[in-house]
């Protein structure tokens, strides 16, 4: 749906985007990650033609692709109420259907219908964000771009906004979620791209990126006798190594081509055959935060400089 190649942008001699490549497919919930000031908003503004690029190519799938955009700090007309503002949005985007019906529809979708009679200037930050999402959704966009939709929100406001995004994701929408809040991305995204130093350091599905940074799937086994567990599982040729944790648990790290289901089955059946009943068995995965911090570090960036796409 969206392919960016060699995107560059500088401000007053400072290279914000150096050579950005990015791919978003139809149906993706794409988490676009990076620290504050790394160029995420610049990228979004270029995609939406708010600012001009210096170099690079942006290809959309289809000449009539519609893009809905929620900027980081949406500037809404405070003297309007929710109904008036969204009717205005409908008129601005030349909505072909019944504007009153569409306004009511997006207000209900974002949970703002009951408060739409109030003036926007009296809205909380979370309510303002929800009205902004309603505006971005108004014209049924093919691609929805949300720039920091939960930044500066309290936990309740964040939960409300993420619930809306999760609902859109389950309906098959294509969304770019531009944020530095990693827990939000883990909740809804199927693919991520991590922007660092003006380039896409790594891009792909979260599961594939975990494989890029780990030697294989790991299962953690908790028992009063970790030595017995290691002795029992040593005969399995699918296990690459064992790691003993400080709390006495054992992590069995599989070889790269072993699936989670295969590893779990072999461990459980082998322990059962040895009459060992562990206190618990669970998968151990790299968190998105660990991946993000790893990508952002200089030594991993140098290993990914050849592309980093998985």
Beta strands, then each sheet from edge to edge (+ up, - down):
strand 1: 2-11
strand 2: 14-24
strand 3: 29-33
strand 4: 55-60
strand 5: 67-70
strand 6: 143-147
strand 7: 175-179
strand 8: 191-196
strand 9: 199-205
strand 10: 218-222
strand 11: 239-244
strand 12: 250-254
strand 13: 280-284
sheet 1: 2+ 1- 4+
sheet 2: 5+ 6+ 7+ 3+ 8+ 9-
sheet 3: 11+ 12- 10+ 13-
end
